[in-house]
Amino acid sequence: MDKRVYLLTIVSFVVGMVELIIGGILDLVATDLAISLGQAGFLITIYSLVFAIAAPILLSLTAKVERKRLTLLTLIVFLAGNILAVFSGTYSMLLIARIISAASGSLLVVLCVTIASNIVTEKYRARAIGVVFMGVSASLVLGVPVGLMLGNAFGWRTPFIMITVLTLLSLTCVYFFMGKIEPKPSIPLIQQLRTLKNRRILFAQLTTFLFLAGHLTLYAYLTPFLKMTMGLNGTWVSVVYLIFGVAAVAGGGLGGMMADRFGTKSTILAVTVVFGLAIFTIPYTTFAFPLFLFVMVIWSMLSWAITPAMQSYLIEASPETSDIQQSLNNSALHFGIAFGSLIGGVVIEQASVTQNPTVGGMFIILALVTVVLSMARQGSGVLLPSRK
């Protein structure tokens, strides 16, 4: 496999770190800027929403720009957003910095995925996508603990200084080691969105949304679940998150390898079914910690294993609009994260955190239905109006 894929993985890792790196230091930000914890929490919410919405729009607006140049320009904007965060003295300034970082970061992730799929042969395509998403999953896993460690030791701006340095390193590496990659012919945004009229594409995107919504319904509230059901203290909760993170990172690579070997359809179906069984089973394993860890590892690995397989499936379903399908899939993923977190909070308020796995599992059942509906359609892909 082309070694430049690993460079793209580093870029995706740096971008992914920014989304949740502030999560562990909300109290420090709130105190320093004299805002409430709710306002500080909105810095994460706005990032996720902008990240989900911006990618397809920016991808359309930059469709004619050579890919290496576009990556470098977007990294510069991303760098500016993080520098602004470092020097933010007010809440409004930090909010603007988060918006800039989210918009440019969303485009960077899509560029990393599309470039990776273009620079390898078809037989390594799913694996390359999986490796790139290993960077994203690793960053999401490490974002909170790294932000917490650096923030508590040196102040909440320190994590953003680290991101700034890593972004400069990424810029340098892309400039010297990434070759030019010409863009595909431009397709207007409205015309691209019409691809969702194809039921195969629409239900595939819905599958990603429902799958992540089910996952986050429990994962976003894993800490209270662990403390309430097993009485774990802070140290053991950290151990569980570490194990979860390692398994999740491995799962991204596993999903790519499975898709290459067994095919995207078989992989997506198998991952969805086993993931659903795992999340439904979790409440019944809390009486034995080792058993819980075993099931949790399966749950965490499969939470990311579906992503490279789904990205590759969308490329197969609509090769002529692969860029927009991957950006839409990235948006569906982040909307799923936001929606699942919201539903998980409602469940805790109205019932109990012990019900979150069951509610999350119901979303996975719906995801299985949508993926079956997508694969049942054997059309020849997406038909686009001809251009002269």
C-alpha positions as CSV (number, residue, x, y, z in Angstrom):
1,M,0.0,0.0,0.0
2,D,1.2,3.5,-0.8
3,K,3.1,5.0,2.2
4,R,1.5,8.4,1.6
5,V,-1.7,7.0,3.1
6,Y,0.1,7.1,6.5
7,L,0.8,10.8,6.0
8,L,-2.9,11.4,5.3
9,T,-3.6,9.4,8.5
10,I,-1.4,11.8,10.5
11,V,-3.4,14.8,9.0
12,S,-6.7,13.1,9.9
13,F,-5.4,12.4,13.4
14,V,-4.5,16.1,14.0
15,V,-7.8,17.3,12.7
16,G,-9.8,14.8,14.7
17,M,-8.0,15.8,17.9
18,V,-9.6,19.3,17.8
19,E,-13.2,18.1,18.0
20,L,-13.1,16.6,21.5
21,I,-9.8,17.9,22.9
22,I,-11.7,20.6,24.8
23,G,-14.1,18.1,26.4
24,G,-11.9,17.4,29.5
25,I,-11.2,21.0,30.2
26,L,-14.6,22.7,30.0
27,D,-14.4,23.8,33.6
28,L,-11.0,25.5,33.0
29,V,-12.4,27.3,29.9
30,A,-15.6,28.3,31.8
31,T,-13.6,29.8,34.7
32,D,-11.1,31.7,32.6
33,L,-13.7,33.2,30.2
34,A,-16.3,33.7,32.9
35,I,-19.0,31.6,31.2
36,S,-21.2,28.8,32.3
37,L,-20.4,25.1,31.8
38,G,-23.3,25.0,29.4
39,Q,-21.8,27.7,27.3
40,A,-18.4,26.0,27.3
41,G,-20.1,22.7,26.3
42,F,-21.6,24.5,23.3
43,L,-18.1,24.9,21.9
44,I,-18.2,21.1,21.3
45,T,-21.8,21.2,19.9
46,I,-21.1,24.0,17.4
47,Y,-17.9,22.2,16.2
48,S,-19.9,19.0,15.5
49,L,-22.7,20.8,13.7
50,V,-20.4,22.9,11.5
51,F,-18.3,19.8,10.8
52,A,-21.4,17.9,9.6
53,I,-22.8,20.7,7.4
54,A,-19.6,22.2,5.9
55,A,-18.0,19.3,4.1
56,P,-20.3,18.8,1.1
57,I,-20.7,22.6,0.6
58,L,-16.9,23.3,0.7
59,L,-16.2,20.3,-1.4
60,S,-18.5,21.6,-4.1
61,L,-17.1,25.1,-4.0
62,T,-13.5,23.8,-4.3
63,A,-14.2,21.1,-6.9
64,K,-11.9,22.5,-9.5
65,V,-8.9,23.0,-7.2
66,E,-5.9,20.6,-7.5
67,R,-6.1,18.3,-4.4
68,K,-2.6,18.9,-3.0
69,R,-2.9,22.6,-3.3
70,L,-6.4,22.5,-1.7
71,T,-5.1,20.4,1.2
72,L,-2.3,22.9,1.9
73,L,-4.7,25.9,1.7
74,T,-7.2,24.2,4.0
75,L,-4.4,23.3,6.5
76,I,-3.5,26.9,6.6
77,V,-7.0,27.9,7.4
78,F,-7.2,25.2,10.0
79,L,-3.9,26.5,11.5
80,A,-5.4,30.0,11.7
81,G,-8.4,28.7,13.6
82,N,-6.2,27.0,16.2
83,I,-3.9,30.0,16.5
84,L,-7.0,32.2,17.1
85,A,-8.1,29.7,19.8
86,V,-4.8,30.0,21.6
87,F,-5.1,33.8,21.8
88,S,-8.9,33.9,22.4
89,G,-9.6,36.3,25.3
90,T,-13.4,36.1,25.0
91,Y,-16.0,33.5,24.5
92,S,-17.1,35.0,21.1
93,M,-13.5,34.8,19.8
94,L,-13.1,31.2,20.9
95,L,-16.5,30.3,19.3
96,I,-15.4,31.8,16.0
97,A,-12.1,29.9,16.3
98,R,-14.0,26.6,16.7
99,I,-16.2,27.4,13.7
100,I,-13.1,28.1,11.5
101,S,-11.4,24.9,12.7
102,A,-14.6,22.8,12.2
103,A,-15.3,24.0,8.6
104,S,-11.7,23.5,7.5
105,G,-11.3,20.3,9.4
106,S,-14.4,18.8,7.8
107,L,-12.9,19.4,4.3
108,L,-9.5,18.0,5.4
109,V,-11.0,14.7,6.5
110,V,-12.9,14.3,3.2
111,L,-9.7,15.2,1.3
112,C,-7.7,12.6,3.2
113,V,-10.2,9.9,2.5
114,T,-10.6,10.7,-1.2
115,I,-6.9,11.2,-1.8
116,A,-6.1,7.9,0.0
117,S,-8.7,6.0,-2.2
118,N,-7.2,7.6,-5.4
119,I,-3.5,6.9,-4.7
120,V,-3.8,3.1,-4.1
121,T,-4.9,0.3,-6.3
122,E,-8.5,-0.9,-6.1
123,K,-7.7,-3.9,-4.1
124,Y,-6.2,-1.7,-1.3
125,R,-8.9,1.0,-1.4
126,A,-11.0,-0.1,1.6
127,R,-7.8,-0.8,3.6
128,A,-6.5,2.7,2.8
129,I,-9.7,4.3,3.9
130,G,-9.6,2.2,7.0
131,V,-6.1,3.4,7.9
132,V,-7.1,7.0,7.4
133,F,-10.1,6.5,9.7
134,M,-7.8,4.9,12.2
135,G,-6.3,8.3,12.6
136,V,-9.7,9.9,13.1
137,S,-10.7,7.2,15.7
138,A,-7.4,7.5,17.5
139,S,-7.7,11.2,17.7
140,L,-11.3,11.0,19.1
141,V,-10.1,8.5,21.7
142,L,-7.0,10.5,22.7
143,G,-8.6,14.0,22.5
144,V,-10.2,14.1,25.9
145,P,-7.4,12.6,28.0
146,V,-4.7,14.6,26.2
147,G,-6.7,17.8,26.6
148,L,-7.3,17.1,30.2
149,M,-3.6,16.3,31.0
150,L,-2.2,19.3,29.2
151,G,-4.9,21.7,30.3
152,N,-4.6,20.8,34.0
153,A,-0.8,21.1,33.9
154,F,-0.3,24.2,31.8
155,G,-3.7,25.8,31.2
156,W,-6.5,25.3,28.7
157,R,-4.8,27.0,25.8
158,T,-1.9,24.5,25.8
159,P,-3.8,21.7,23.9
160,F,-4.4,24.2,21.1
161,I,-0.7,25.1,21.1
162,M,0.1,21.4,20.6
163,I,-2.5,21.2,17.7
164,T,-0.9,24.3,16.1
165,V,2.6,22.7,16.2
166,L,1.2,19.4,14.8
167,T,-0.6,21.3,12.0
168,L,2.6,23.0,11.0
169,L,4.3,19.6,10.8
170,S,1.4,18.3,8.7
171,L,1.7,21.3,6.3
172,T,5.4,20.6,5.9
173,C,5.0,16.9,5.2
174,V,2.2,17.4,2.7
175,Y,4.2,20.1,0.9
176,F,7.3,17.9,0.5
177,F,5.9,14.4,0.2
178,M,2.4,14.6,-1.5
179,G,2.3,14.7,-5.3
180,K,-0.2,16.6,-7.3
181,I,-3.6,15.0,-7.7
182,E,-6.0,16.5,-10.2
183,P,-9.7,16.8,-9.2
184,K,-12.5,15.0,-10.9
185,P,-14.9,16.9,-13.2
186,S,-17.0,19.4,-11.2
187,I,-20.7,18.5,-10.5
188,P,-23.0,21.3,-9.1
189,L,-24.0,20.8,-5.4
190,I,-27.7,20.6,-6.2
191,Q,-27.0,17.9,-8.8
192,Q,-24.8,16.1,-6.3
193,L,-27.5,16.1,-3.6
194,R,-29.9,14.6,-6.1
195,T,-27.8,11.4,-5.8
196,L,-29.8,10.9,-2.6
197,K,-32.8,10.2,-4.8
198,N,-31.2,6.8,-5.5
199,R,-32.5,4.6,-2.7
200,R,-29.3,2.6,-2.6
201,I,-27.4,5.7,-1.7
202,L,-30.0,7.2,0.6
203,F,-30.4,4.1,2.7
204,A,-26.7,3.6,2.9
205,Q,-26.3,7.2,4.3
206,L,-29.2,6.6,6.7
207,T,-27.4,3.4,7.9
208,T,-24.4,5.5,8.9
209,F,-26.6,8.0,10.7
210,L,-28.5,5.4,12.6
211,F,-25.5,3.3,13.4
212,L,-23.6,6.2,15.0
213,A,-26.7,7.4,16.8
214,G,-27.1,4.0,18.4
215,H,-23.4,3.9,19.3
216,L,-23.4,7.4,20.9
217,T,-26.6,6.8,22.8
218,L,-24.5,4.6,25.1
219,Y,-20.9,5.8,24.5
220,A,-21.6,9.5,25.2
221,Y,-22.7,8.4,28.7
222,L,-20.4,5.5,29.3
223,T,-18.9,7.1,32.4
224,P,-22.2,7.3,34.4
225,F,-23.1,3.8,33.1
226,L,-19.9,2.3,34.4
227,K,-20.2,4.1,37.8
228,M,-23.9,3.2,38.3
229,T,-23.9,-0.4,37.1
230,M,-20.5,-1.5,38.4
231,G,-19.5,1.1,40.9
232,L,-16.1,1.8,39.2
233,N,-14.0,4.7,40.4
234,G,-12.2,7.2,38.3
235,T,-9.1,5.1,37.9
236,W,-11.0,2.1,36.6
237,V,-13.1,4.3,34.3
238,S,-9.9,5.6,32.8
239,V,-8.7,2.0,32.3
240,V,-12.0,1.1,30.5
241,Y,-11.7,4.1,28.2
242,L,-8.1,3.2,27.4
243,I,-9.1,-0.4,26.5
244,F,-12.1,0.9,24.5
245,G,-9.8,3.4,22.6
246,V,-7.2,0.8,21.6
247,A,-9.9,-1.6,20.4
248,A,-11.7,1.2,18.5
249,V,-8.4,2.2,16.7
250,A,-7.8,-1.5,15.8
251,G,-11.4,-1.8,14.5
252,G,-10.9,0.9,11.9
253,G,-8.1,-1.1,10.3
254,L,-10.0,-4.4,10.8
255,G,-13.0,-3.1,8.9
256,G,-10.9,-2.1,5.9
257,M,-9.2,-5.5,5.7
258,M,-12.6,-7.3,6.1
259,A,-14.1,-5.3,3.3
260,D,-11.1,-6.0,1.0
261,R,-11.2,-9.8,1.7
262,F,-15.0,-10.5,2.1
263,G,-16.6,-7.6,0.2
264,T,-18.2,-4.4,1.4
265,K,-21.8,-5.8,1.6
266,S,-20.9,-8.9,3.7
267,T,-18.7,-6.8,6.0
268,I,-21.4,-4.1,6.6
269,L,-24.1,-6.7,7.3
270,A,-21.9,-8.8,9.6
271,V,-20.6,-5.7,11.5
272,T,-24.1,-4.3,12.0
273,V,-25.6,-7.6,13.3
274,V,-22.7,-8.4,15.7
275,F,-22.5,-4.8,16.9
276,G,-26.2,-4.8,17.6
277,L,-25.9,-8.0,19.6
278,A,-23.0,-6.6,21.6
279,I,-24.8,-3.4,22.6
280,F,-27.9,-5.3,23.6
281,T,-25.8,-7.7,25.6
282,I,-23.8,-5.2,27.6
283,P,-26.4,-4.6,30.4
284,Y,-26.4,-8.3,31.1
285,T,-22.6,-8.5,31.5
286,T,-22.1,-5.9,34.3
287,F,-22.2,-8.6,37.0
288,A,-18.8,-9.9,35.9
289,F,-16.1,-7.2,35.0
290,P,-14.0,-9.5,32.7
291,L,-17.1,-10.6,30.8
292,F,-18.1,-6.9,30.4
293,L,-14.7,-6.1,29.1
294,F,-14.8,-8.9,26.5
295,V,-18.2,-7.7,25.1
296,M,-17.1,-4.1,25.3
297,V,-14.0,-4.8,23.2
298,I,-16.2,-6.3,20.5
299,W,-18.6,-3.3,20.7
300,S,-15.7,-0.8,20.5
301,M,-13.9,-2.5,17.6
302,L,-17.1,-2.7,15.5
303,S,-18.1,0.9,16.3
304,W,-15.4,1.9,13.8
305,A,-15.1,-1.2,11.6
306,I,-18.2,-0.3,9.6
307,T,-16.8,3.1,8.4
308,P,-14.2,2.0,5.8
309,A,-16.5,-0.7,4.5
310,M,-19.4,1.9,4.1
311,Q,-17.1,4.4,2.4
312,S,-16.0,1.8,0.0
313,Y,-19.5,0.6,-0.6
314,L,-20.6,4.2,-1.5
315,I,-17.7,4.4,-4.0
316,E,-18.9,1.2,-5.6
317,A,-22.5,2.4,-5.6
318,S,-21.7,5.7,-7.2
319,P,-18.1,6.0,-8.5
320,E,-18.8,9.2,-10.5
321,T,-19.9,11.0,-7.3
322,S,-17.5,9.3,-4.9
323,D,-16.2,12.6,-3.4
324,I,-19.7,13.9,-2.5
325,Q,-20.8,10.5,-1.2
326,Q,-17.9,10.4,1.2
327,S,-18.5,14.0,2.4
328,L,-22.2,13.2,2.9
329,N,-21.3,10.1,4.7
330,N,-19.0,12.1,7.0
331,S,-21.8,14.5,7.6
332,A,-24.2,11.6,8.4
333,L,-21.6,10.3,10.8
334,H,-21.4,13.5,12.8
335,F,-25.2,14.1,12.7
336,G,-25.5,10.6,14.1
337,I,-23.0,11.5,16.9
338,A,-25.0,14.6,17.7
339,F,-28.4,12.9,17.6
340,G,-27.3,9.9,19.6
341,S,-25.8,12.1,22.3
342,L,-29.1,14.0,22.5
343,I,-31.2,10.9,22.7
344,G,-28.9,9.4,25.4
345,G,-29.4,12.5,27.5
346,V,-33.2,12.3,27.2
347,V,-33.1,8.6,28.2
348,I,-31.0,9.5,31.3
349,E,-33.4,12.3,32.2
350,Q,-36.6,10.4,31.6
351,A,-35.5,6.9,32.7
352,S,-32.1,5.7,33.7
353,V,-28.6,5.3,32.1
354,T,-29.1,1.6,32.4
355,Q,-31.6,1.9,29.6
356,N,-29.2,3.6,27.2
357,P,-27.8,0.3,25.7
358,T,-31.3,-0.9,24.9
359,V,-32.3,2.3,23.3
360,G,-29.1,2.4,21.3
361,G,-29.6,-1.1,20.2
362,M,-33.0,-0.1,18.7
363,F,-31.2,2.3,16.5
364,I,-29.0,-0.5,15.3
365,I,-32.0,-2.6,14.4
366,L,-33.2,0.3,12.3
367,A,-29.7,0.6,10.7
368,L,-29.9,-3.1,9.8
369,V,-33.2,-2.5,8.1
370,T,-31.9,0.5,6.1
371,V,-28.8,-1.3,5.0
372,V,-30.8,-4.3,3.8
373,L,-33.1,-1.9,1.8
374,S,-30.0,-0.3,0.3
375,M,-28.4,-3.6,-0.8
376,A,-31.7,-5.0,-2.0
377,R,-31.6,-2.4,-4.8
378,Q,-29.5,-3.8,-7.6
379,G,-29.5,-0.7,-9.8
380,S,-26.4,0.5,-11.8
381,G,-25.6,3.4,-9.5
382,V,-26.6,7.0,-9.7
383,L,-27.8,8.6,-12.9
384,L,-26.7,12.2,-13.4
385,P,-27.8,14.6,-16.1
386,S,-25.3,14.8,-18.9
387,R,-23.0,17.9,-19.2
388,K,-21.8,19.4,-22.3
